[in-house]
Amino acid sequence: MNIYQTIGRNIDVTDAMRTYAEDKLQKLDKFSEQIIDAKVVMSYNDRVGGQPAKVEVQVNVANGMVRAEERAVDHYAAVDLVVDKLERQLKKVKGRHEAKRDNAKPVEPPPAPVEGAAEEEVEEPPRIVRTKRHVLRPMAPEDAAMEMDALGHDFYVFRNLDTDAVSVIYLREDGHYGIIEPA
C-alpha cells in the first residue's frame, strides 16, 4: 500500500505519529494484495474519560473497503489496536475471496450478538444524530454480503448488479442473509 492520507481532528498530527501509523499499516499488505489506499483520521477528545485518543482507518480494497476505529490513552496505542482489528477483517475478506474463487464452501457468518444486555431507559424520543454518505456501487448480492461482513455491519445498501435497483442486504437472526428490494 503506497497511498496514505492522514488527517487530524482537534490535534496536529506530528511526523512521528504519521510515520508510526504508516509503518503499522504496511503490515497489512501481506493480508491483501488488493489494497489500494488508506485514510487515517486521528482525533482527541479529553471529555470522553480514560480513552481520549481515537484513530479511524478506512482501507480501500479492489472490491470495497474495510473500516475500523479504536480508542486508547494515546494515538500510538490506538493505532496498534486498529491495525489488529483491520488485520482480522482483512483475513476474513481474503478467506472469503479465496473461497469464492475456489468455489469452496463459504465462510460462516459470525454468530448473532448475545442478547440480554442491560437496556438503559431513554427519556427523550430518538432523533437522528448522524448522517453518512455512501457510494452505491453495482455489485452482486454475494459481494454485498462479503462487504457487509468485512465492515462488521448487520446490513449493507448497494446497487444490485442483476436488477440495477437499490437493495439492502441484512443478516438474519438464523445466520442467513435477506435482501430488501423495491417493489
Buried (B, 14 or more C-beta within 10 A) or exposed (E): BEEBEBEBEEBEBEEEBBEBBBEBBEEBEEBBEBBEBBBBBBBBBEEEEEBBBBBBBBBBBEBBBBBBBBBBEEBBBBBBBBBBBBBBBBEBBBBBBEBBEEEEEEBEBEEEEEEEEEEEEEEEEEEEEEEEEEEEEEBEBBBBBBBBBBBBBEEBBBBBBEEEEEBBBBBEEEEEBEEEEEE
